Amino acid sequence: MFRMFKNWGVKNGKALISKIVAWRIANISERNFIYLLSILTGLLSGVAAIVLKNLIHLVAKKLTHWFAVDGISYLYLIYPLIGIFLTVLFVKFIVKDKIGHGVSKILYSISKKGSRIKPHNNYSSLIASSLTIGLGGSVGSEAPIVLTGASIGSNLARFFKLNYKYVTLMVGCGSAGAISGIFNAPMAGIVFTLEVLMLDLTMVYLIPLLLSAISATLITSLFMNEHALLHFPNIHAFEIQTIWVYILLGIFTGVLGIYFTRATIFLEGYFGKIKNWISRLLVGGAILGLLIFIFPPLWGEGYISIESIFKGAGVDLLNGSLFFNFKENIFVLISVLAGILIFKVVAMSATTASGGVGGIFAPTLFMGAVAGYFLISIINLVFNLNLAEDNFALAGMAGMMAAVMHAPLTGIFLTAEITGGYGLFVPLLITSTVAYVTIMRFEPHSVYTKRLAQRGELLTHHKDKTVLRMMNLRQLIETDFEILSPDATLRDLVKAVSHSKRNLYPVVDNEGYLKGMVKLSDVKNLIFDPDLYDTVYVKDLMYMPESYISPRDSMENIVEKFETSGRYNLAVLKDGKYLGFISRAVVFSKYRKTLQHFSND
């Protein structure tokens, strides 16, 4: 009975959706509907940002507001472990799916999943990250919110039966809305989507992104707790004679970005070797708790520490720590800052690798602010200068974003918008550019894209490569070739020729291994001589091709093999076993169709 009612509900639900879609097509033009959907996506993404940021701020305040600034608290050792434990339980037994690495997950969905993101991501990342970060996990809330916004956009677009390019556009709108809402920075949200998610900069995409970003910004401006926002309106004016410091800061953040990227990949791989999830949770949670106990600024997103730096109270980073009594000692302060820069990556990796959910956005901004404060503290000490610390903390944030995320424009616009103006645009531009150039000499891919690039699953602004990576090799394999045995005679070959539309014949043994192939043009003189039918064998006529395709080859490699070999058909072999052929004509035809499907022109 239950199954009958369930089937009835599903059937009627699909019928209702079909009616809604039909009404939309009949009454609202495609362009206007995309505009309306982008606004709705932006509003919902903004709401997600409000919920998560306020929840994290509230939980953290309730847990830590009574900690003494002049003493240590042993609860730093236990809070993060509890948060990660609750997160793991939620993910493992309720969600039952991986939800970490939010931005990388979005990039993978665009590349390999047709921009389809599972519906549970509409809420699962919000809950999991609030448990992790609220109890001290040393990660950021931005990536979970971006994944939530992208999921909202993807599922709305698929609900209304939109095609791939519009589903992808709504993924971008959700991401832009999420960043815009969480920082009240619409330009940063748009630039992040274009730069990090690598959507095309065309008017077809730009207007919906603008609408989504503005919608999210408006709703968070009305309802976001102002204490949960990152905003620094009072910044010192830029002085041209300090330009050398910004260049030096760009180099420093670029080198720090290399450390951030490589250490993150290494540490996550190291934690990944611990197969038992309980052991991994205990090890990661213990490391995280110990690091936060020694360096309390590693708690959570780190925005409270950033605010202290911008208020001119950077020494407050020693509050609640073992080093509180040394606040007046500049050498101790600089040493602690160095420790924070080194161990923030360890704390972040321990959080995510042990089962916590969060992103690298906030850790990047945190390390950037601390890096700027660290460097200017040394310069002020050595050269007896009195340069403003907040300017260089802000520039450090832009430099770290340019380096770690390979997003210099996002770094520039975000840091400019959170100060309420563009008075420091020039130094932000200098630091971001130098940091980006520095890291690009050593790391061509960001933390977000490194693993995807290694697997050949990364879409880029290079449309030709993007289209090739969207093509599925297995869909191109043709199997309507007449297969011959090595012991077959010329008579058998003639029979195969008589009912085959192909001029190429694979020779395969009993175990499925390709032994060679016969080309019709090479034997056409023999097939008209019946006296040879039972005396000439296929194994005497076949040849082994120099080039062949593996199912593990990328489409870029396949195209290159066609060009270098000059062949029109290449055999597909898996560990030596014959699967079929791929023809140059089929690849070109599929390329054209994919390009038309992908293009926004």
N, C-alpha and C positions, 0 to 999 in steps of 0.2 A: 504493500500500500504506500509506504514512504517513498519507495523508488518511483512509483507511478506519479505521485504528486511532485517529486523532484523533477522528473522528466517533463511534466506539464509546465512547471515553473520555468525551466530552462528554455523550453520551446516558445512559451509566451514572452519570455524576456528577450529572446532573439528577434521575435516578431515586432516587439515594441521598439527595439533599437533600429530595426530596418525602417520602421515608419518615421522615426525621428530623423534618421539620415535622409530619407526620401523627402521629407518636408523641408529640411535644410537646403538640399540641392535645388528644390523647386522655388524657394522663397528668398534665399540669401546667396548673393554672388560669392564665388570662391574667394576673391580678394577681401571682401568685407568680412566674411566668416573667419578668415585667417587673422584679421585684425582683432575681431571680437575674442577669438580663442587665445590670442597672445595676451590680451588684457586680463582675461580670466586666469590664465596660467601665472601671470605676474602677481595677481592678487593672492592666489593660493600659495605661491612660493613665499610671498611676503608674510603671510600668516604663519607658515612653517618656521620662518626665521624668528618671528615674534615669540612663538611658543618655545622653541628650543633655547634661544638666548635668555629669555626671562626665567625659564626653568633652571638652566645651569647657574645663572646668577643667584637665584633664590636658594638653591640647594647649597652652593658653595658658601654663601653668606651665613646660612643657618649652622653649617658645620664648623666654620672657622672664625666667626666674628668674635668669639670669646677667648681666642688664643692670645696669650700675653706676647707683646712685641719684644720684651726684654728677656724672654726665656724660651726654652725649647718645648715642643709638644710631641710626645711619643705617638699621638694619634696619627701623625703623618706617616707612620710606618704601616698602619692598618687600613686607613680609609681607602687608598687606591686599590689595595687587594680586594676589599669588599666590592668596590665599584666594578672591577674587572670580572669578579666572580659572578655578580648579578648579570652583567652583560653577556657572559658566556652562557649562562643558563637560559637567558632569553633567546639568544641567537641559536643555540644548539637544540633546544627542546620546543621552542615556539615557532621561530622563523624557519629553522631548518634549511638555511641557505647562507652563503657567504655574502656579507654586506660591507666588508671593509674596503679600503682603497677606493673611495667614492668616485674621484675624477677618472682614475684609470678604468673603473668599471663603466663609466659613461663612454669613454673613448673606445673601449672594446665593443660596447653595444652598437655604437655607430659603425664601427669597422666590420663586425662579424655577425651582428644580431639584427640587422635592419633597423637599428635604433629602438628596438623593443627592450623595455626595462620592465621587470616583473612588478605587478601591482603592489606587492607587500612593501616595496621600497618607498611607497607613498608615506609610510609611517614607521617602518622598522628602524631606519637609520636615526630618526628623531629619538625614539625611545632608547635605543642602544647607546647612542652617543651621550645622551643626557645622564645615563647611569655611569658611563665611563668618566666623562669630564666633570660632572657635578661632584664626584667623590675624589677628584684629584688627578685623573688620568692626564698625562702630559701631552695632549694632542689638541687639535682645534675642532671647532664645530662647523667650520665653513664647508668642508668636503661633504659631511653628512647632509647639510642643508642643500648643497648643490645637487647631490644625488636625489634628494627628495624632490626638489624643483624639477629636475630633469625627468624623474619618474612621473610626476604629475603631468608634465607636458606630453610625454610619450604616450601615456595611457589615455589622456583626453583625445589626442590626435587619432589613436587607433580606435577609440570608441566611435568616432565619427568617420571611420573608414578612409582616412587620408592616406596618400601614397608616401613612399619612403622619404622623399625630399621634404615634405611638410611635417612628417613625424620627426625628422631630424631637426627641422626648424623649431618645432615646439620643445624638443629637448634643449635646444639652445635658449629658447625664451625662458624656460624654467630655470636654467642655470644662471642666466643674466638676472632674472628676478631675484634669485636667491642671494647672489653677491650684492646686488643693489640694495636689497632689503636689510641684510645683516650689517652693512656698513653705511647705509644711507648715501650710497655713491653710485648713481645710475651710469655715469660714463665708465667707471671701473667695471661694472657688471657687463656692459656691452663689449668693452675691449677684452675682458677676460674670456668671454665666449668666442670671440673672433680669434684671439691669440692662442688660447690654451686648447679649446675644443676644435679649433681650426675650421670653423665654418667660413663659407665664402663671403667676402665683403661685397655684396650686391644689394641693390635697392629692394629686391624681393625678400632678402633676409633682414636688412637693416631696419626698416620701418617696424616690423613686428618686434624686433629686439628692443627698439626704443620704447614702444608701447608697454612691453612687459616690464622693462627696467623702471620706467616712470611709475607704473601702477604699484609695483612692489615698494618703491621708495615712499610713495604717498601713504600707503597703509602703515608702514613701519614708523613713519614720522608721527603718525597719529597715536599709535598704540604701543610702541616699543618703550620699555623702561629706559630712560636716558642714561642710567648708570650701566646698562648693558651694552651701550654703544661705544665705539672707539672714536673719540672726537677730541682734537686738540686745537682750539682756535687761536691760542696765543703763541705765535712762533716769531722768533727774532728775524729781522731783515737779513737778506743775503748780502755779504760783503765780498767784493770781487777779489780782494787780496787773499781770501781763504780758498780759492779755487784748487790750489795744490792739495789741500786736505781732502776735498771731495774726490779728487782723482785717486789719492792714496786709499781712501775709503772704498772706492770702487774696486781697486785691486784686492784689498783685504776681503771684502764681501765675496768677490769672485772666487778667491782661494777657499774661503770658508764654505762657499757653495759646493765646491768640489768635495770637500770633506763631508758635508751634509749628505750629498748624493751617494758617495761611495760607502760611507759608514752605514747609511740606512739600508742599502742593498745587502751589505755584508752581514749586518746584525740580524736582519729579518731572515736571511738564509741560515744563520747560525741557530736562531731560535726555532726555525722550521725543522731542524734536525731532531728536535725533541718531539717524538711522535705522540706520546701520551699527553692528552690535552690538560689533564690535572697537573702533571709535572710541569708542563709549559706554563700554566697559569701561576703555579706557586713560585717558580723560578723568576718569571717576569715580574710578578707582583712584588716579590721580595726585593728585587733589584730596584724597581720603581720606588717603593716605599723608602728604602735606604737613601736613595739619591734625593728624594724630596725632603727627608729628614735633615740631610746635610745642607742642601740648597733649597730652601722653601720656595724661591721664585719658580722652581720647576713645576709647582702645583698648577694643574689645569692649563688653561689657555695662555696664561702669563700676561694678560692685559692689565692686571693690577700693577704689575711691575713696570710695564711700559708707561702707565700713567704716572708712577712715581718718578720716573726719569724725566718726563715732560714737565712735571711740576717742580723740577729742580731738586728733588729729594731722592736722588739715585742711591744715597747711602742707606735708604730704607730697605733696599734689597737684602740687607743683613739682618733685618728684623726677624725675630722668632728663630734665629739660627745660632749655631755654636760660635759665630763670629760677631755677635751683637756688641760685645764689649770693645771691639776694635773698630768701631764705626769712624773714629777720627783718624785712623791710620790708612793713608791713601794706598800704601803698598798692599795691605790686606784686602782692601776693596778691589784693587786691580786683579789681585790673585783670585779672589772669589768670582769676579766677572769672567776671568779666563776659564775657571772651573765650570761655570754655568754654560759657556759657549761649547766646551768640550762635551759635557755630560747631558746637555739638552737632547742631543740626537740619540744618546743611549736611553734616556728616559722615554722619549717618544717611541723608539723602536720596541722597548720593553712593553710599553702600553699596548701597541697594536699587535705585536707578535704573540703576546700572551692571551689575546682574545678581546682586548678592548677595541672600541670603535671610535674613530676620529680621523682627522686629516692633518696634512702638513702645513696648511695655510697659516694658522696661528703660530705654530712653532717657527715658521719662516719669518714672520713679522717680529716675533719675540726676539729671535736671534739677531735679526737686523738691528733692532733698537739697542740691544745690549752690545752688539759689535760697534755701533756708532759711539755709544757712551764709553766703551772700553778704549777705543782708539783715541778719542778726543781727550780722555782723562790722561792717557800717556803723553800725548802731545802737549797738553797744558802743563803737565808736570815737568817734562824735559825742557821745553822752550819757554817756560814761565809765561804762558799766554793765558788769556781768560776768555776763550772762545765759548759761545753758547752751546751747551750740550744738547738741547732739544733739536736744533737744526741737524746735527750730525746723526742723532738717533733716528730722525725721520728719513734722512738720506740713506742710512743704513738699512732701514726697512725696504726702501725701494730697491737698493742694491741686492739684497738677499732674494727678493722676489724675482728680480731679473736673472739671478744666477741659478737658484734652486728650481724655479718653475719655468725658466726660459721665457719669461713674460715681462720684458722691460717696460712695455707700454702700460700693462696692468699695474706694475709697481709705481710708475710715474703718476698715473691718473688717480689711483687709489690713495696714495699718500698725499697727493695734492687736495683731493676732495675731503679727506678727514681733517684737514686743517682749515677748511672753509674758504680756501682761495688758492691762487697759483703764484703766490709771492716767492716761493722757493722752486719754481718750475725749472730754472736753469741748473741749479745744483742737483736737483733730482734727476734731470736729464743726463748730466755728466756722470754721476755715480752709477746710474742704471746702465748706461752704455758701456762704461769701462768694466763693470762687473760682468755684463753679458759677453763682451769680447773676451775677457779673461777666461771664463769657464768654457766658452765654445772651443777654445784651443785644446781642451782636455776632455770635455764631456759634451758630445753632440746632441745628447738627449737628456731631458729632464727626468726627475724622479717619477713623474706621472707616466712618461712614455718609454722609459728605458727598456722595461721588460717586453712591452708590446712591440717595440722596434726590433728587439732581438728575435722575436717570433714572426716578424714580417706581418704584423697585424695592425700597424699604425697608419692611420690616414693623415695626410699632410695637405698643405695648400697647393702642392704640385698635383694638378688635376689628373694628369696622365697616370702617375703612380697610384693615385687614389682610386681611379677607376679599375686599374689592374688588380689592386688589392681587394676590391669588392667582388671580383669575379671568383666563382667557385670552380676549381679545377675538375672535380669529379662530375660536374654537370656537363663538361665539355668532352668527356671520353666517349668515343664511338666504338661500338662492339660488333658492328655488322660486317666484319671481315671474315672470309673463309679461312679457317685454321687448318693447317696441314701438319702431318707427322713427319719427322725427319726420314722415316723409312717409306714414305709414300713415293709412288712412281710418277713418272711424267703423265701417265694416264689419269691418275688421281688429280693431278694439277689441271689437266685439260677439263675434267669434269667440274672442278671448282671454278674455272674461268667461265664455263658455259652458263652458270647461273649466278655469277657474282657481278655486282655493279662496280667493283673496285679493281684497281690494277696493282694492288699490293697484297701479298699473302704471307701472314705470319707463320713461322714454323715452330711448333710447340711440342715438347715431349709429354710423356704420360703424366708427369708430376706438375705440369703447368709452366715449366721454365721455357723462356724464349731461347731458341737455338739459332735463329736467324730469320731471314725473310726473303721472299722471292718477288722480284719486280717483273711485271708482265713484259715490259719493253726489253728486258734482258733475255727472255726465252721465247719471244714471238716467232723466231725462225724455227725453233724446235717443235712447237706444238702442231705444225703442219706436216710433220714427218712421222706417220704412224709406226714405222719400224723401230722408233726409239721409245715408244710408249712404255714398254715393259723392261727396258734395259737401262734407262736413265732414271736416277733417283733424285728426289727433291733435295737431299742433303748435299748432292753434288752441284746444285744450282743456287743454293741459298748463300746469302752473305750476312754478316753481323753488322748492324749499323753502328757508326761511331758515336752517334748522339741518341740519347733516349731521355725520357722524362720519368721522374720519381714523383709519387703522390705527395711527397714532402716538399717538392719544389714550389717556390713562389711563382706567381704569374709573371713577375718581372724576369725571373730566371728562364721561364719557358719562352717568353718572347725573345730573350737574348739568344737562346739555343736555336730558335727558328732562324734568326738573322745570321748567326755564325755558321750554321750547318748548310743553309740554303735549301733545306728540305721543306716539302709541303705537308708531310705527315711524319710525326714522331711517335714511336712506340712508348706506351706507359708501362713501366715495370716496377713492381713492388718486391724488393729483395730478389730480383731476377725473374720473378713470375710475371707472365703476360696478363695485362688487364684490358688492353685495347689500344686505340690510337687517338691522338689529338691532331686535328688538321689546322693549318694556318688559316684557312677560310672560315672555319667555325670560330676560332679565336677572334678573328677580326670582326665577324658578325656579332658575336657576343659583346665585344668591346663597344661597338657602335650602339647597341641597345642599352648597355649599362650607362654609357655616356649620356644618352638621351634621358634615361631615367634619373640620373644623378644631377644633370645640369639644371640650373635655375634660370637660364636665359630664355 
